[in-house]
Amino acid sequence: MSNITLKTESGIHVVDFKPFMDGTDKQAVADAILTSFKNVGFVYLVNHPVPKEKIDSMFEWVGLFTHNQEFLRPILHSQRGSSTCLWKRK
C-alpha cells in the first residue's frame, strides 16, 4: 500500500487527494484511484477540495430521490426529456 492509499475500510481504499491537488504526485493519486475503481468499484477520497456542505447536499438529494421516486418522476422527466430514464421501471 502506497502512502497515497492510506488504508482500506471494508475493502474500499482510502486515498489521499492532497498530493494531486498540490502537484507533488498526481500520477500516484490517479493510479491509486484507478486501482480502487478496478478492484472494488469505489474509492474514498480524503483531503479533497469539495466542501462538506456540498457533500451533505448531495446525500440529501440521493435520499430524496431514492425515497420519492414516484413523486420526482414527472419532474425529472420534464427536465431531462423523454429519452432519459433516471429511475427503475416496475
N, C-alpha and C positions, 0 to 999 in steps of 0.2 A: 504494500500500500504506500503510495507516494505521500509527500507532505501536502499535496493538493487534496487528496482524498483523506479527510481527517479520520473518519471512522465509518462503520456500517451499522445502521439501525434497522433491524428487521429485514435485512437483505438489501436495503436501499443505501447507496453510497452518499455520504455527506461530503460535498465538495466545496472547498473554499474558493469563492469567486474573486477575492481580493487581488491575487496575482494577475488575473485577467484585466481587472479594472486599472491597476497601476502600471500594467505593461511589463511586469517583471517575468512572467511566464505564461503568456497567453496560450501557447501550444499545449502545455501540460494540462491546463484547465480544460481546454477543448477536448483533449484526449480523455481526461477523466470523465467528463460529461458524456461523451460518446460511448465509452466503455460501460458506464452505468445504464444508459439507454439500451445498449445492445444486450447486456446481461440481465437486467432487471426490468427495464421499461420505464423507470422513474429515476429522478435524481433529486436530492435535497441540497439546495444551494444556500450557503451562509456567506455573509459579508458581501451581499449584492446591494445595488442602489435602489431597489424597489421599496418604497415606504410601507411600513406596517399597515397604515390606513388603507392603502391601495389593495394590499393582500386581503385584509379583513373584508373590504367591499366585494372583492371577487368571490370570496367564500359565501357571503350573503347572497349574491346573485345565483351562485350554484345551488344553494339551498332553496331559494325561491323557485328556481326553475324545476328542480327535481321534486319539489313538493306541490307544485301548482301547474303541472304540465297542461292540463285541460284549460285552465284559465288563460295561460300565456300563449297557447297555440294560435289563436286568431291574431294576437298582437305580433308574434314573431313571423307569422305567415305574411302579414301585410307589410312588414318591414323588410323581409328577405326575398319575397317573391315566391311564386308557387312552386318553383323547381327546387327549393331548398327545404329539406326536412331536418329539423333540429330535435326531434323527439321520436320516441319509439312508437311504432304502429301497434295497435292491439289486434 
